[in-house]
Amino acid sequence: MAEAIIHTEGLIKDYGRFRALSGVDLSIERGEVFGFLGPNGSGKSTTIRVLLNLLKPTAGVARVFGQIPSEAGGALRSRIGYLPGELAMAGRRTAGDLLGYFAHLRGGAGRDRIEPLAERFGLQLDKPIRGLSKGNKQKVGVVQAFMHSPELLILDEPTSGLDPLLQREFLDLVKEARDGGATVFMSSHVLREVEAVADRVAIIRAGKVVDVDHISVMRHNAGQAVELQFEGPVAVEDFVGLPGVHDVTVEGSTMSCLLRGEPDALLKAAARHRVLRWRAEDREIDALFLDLYREDGAAPQKGGS
């Protein structure tokens, strides 16, 4: 088994009477890109802050490179590139000065990558931080996270504020970091961008991890939306309960359902009638995400993450 770079067991975080994390279990292996998906308020940023020792857990344990963050000190942080979900940047210093300061704090590591990365993302290094747009501040955040070629990248909503072209450039940068041996832990509510780069994905809902799997498995589990039009009316009972068939609806001579798995049973049931038209479309992983959030009446929350 590959080495776990991030490992949490039973991670709980309470804010007074509010439980933000309810026993989060994660294990991220060396060299993988791991997507952490959930809407705002689901617990993504809280988990990240615990991993970085910015918050103390109420219970449970978190380890990064096998070390407990609160006990590891600055040596651990030097191995990590962190892009927070909300960037607090102000002041008269320029973007170049700020990035140079970060390089200084890291013993000069990454100084030679500032200009190439800035050029790649169209960041003007001579512009004062206080005058930068949200998108340009995000570019500064991206450069400071990647510039020292860290072993672990922890990225919280990393493409926020970037235009579509730069979002693709960012995903290319993630792939390059992975190919160079880095481990990437990336939280997001944008499923398609995570799907483009992640090896595995965890979905978190209301502070609980509700699914962890490989992208290919999640895409399979998302299933297909199937619609069959028959020559005459059919009964819903002809299709309910078939293996892999869910959410069956019938309107006159048209049957619709969600198919997960092989279509054999569905086709045999349909063959008892005269079929005029057949349509089957792969659902996006977004649909699986929404399915998981609808369970037990839950719904994506608004607010903090």
Beta strands, then each sheet from edge to edge (+ up, - down):
strand 1: 4-15
strand 2: 18-29
strand 3: 33-37
strand 4: 59-64
strand 5: 80-83
strand 6: 152-156
strand 7: 183-188
strand 8: 200-205
strand 9: 208-214
strand 10: 224-230
strand 11: 245-251
strand 12: 254-259
strand 13: 275-282
sheet 1: 2+ 1- 4+
sheet 2: 5+ 6+ 7+ 3+ 8+ 9-
sheet 3: 11+ 12- 10+ 13-
end
